[in-house]
Structure formats: C-alpha cells, structure tokens
Amino acid sequence: MQNKKAQYEAIKPEECLVHAEVGSKQITAVIADLTGIPVNSMTGDELTKLTELPIILNDNIKGQEQAIEQIHKNLLTAMADLRRAGTPLGALLLVGPSGVGKTETAIQIAEHILVENNF
C-alpha cells in the first residue's frame, strides 16, 4: 500500500488524465465542452478592473452618471462571456452633442479594460 501511495504522489498533476480534486477550472472546462460556448472565468484582476470602471469613468467624465452605470451593466453582462464563439464581446453606440464625453468614455474604457492598445 505504501508503494502505491508513493507512486500516486510521484505523478505530476499536469500528467493526470483524471483530476483527484474537481474545482471551478474543471467545471468551467466541462461546461465549455458540452455547450460549445466559451465560459470565461474572470481573473481577480479583470474583476477588479471592471468593478473600478464606474469610479474611474465618473472621475474623468462629468455629468454622465446614468450613461456610465448603463455601460457598466452592459460590460458586466458581456464579461460573463455567455455568447457564441467568434462573436464580439459587445458594441456600444455613444451618441450626443459635441463635448459630452463620447470619445473620452471610449478611450477610458479601452485603456482600463483592454490589454492591447490597438484602438
């Protein structure tokens, strides 16, 4: 029995075909395989960025609290990643007269949420 236990403990976790413990990563992988929908588990960093977004936007863009709240709700839904593979994360149409913060809102979201600066 001791010999078998030593053999079991010598196996590296990445070499196992079956996991000894089932966690959120394994459950996420199974759901993605069964549904064909990529399920993105947000990292703590992504969740923090998304949580802080309304604060940052309200600090930089004045008088648009209601619009910022709606954008935040839409991004929370989009970040849940319950969409078909290959479809965009989302699209926002910002309209209004000149000087109300449309461009600045887009820039702030891109700088705060996106990893790459290719906008």
Beta strands, then each sheet from edge to edge (+ up, - down):
end
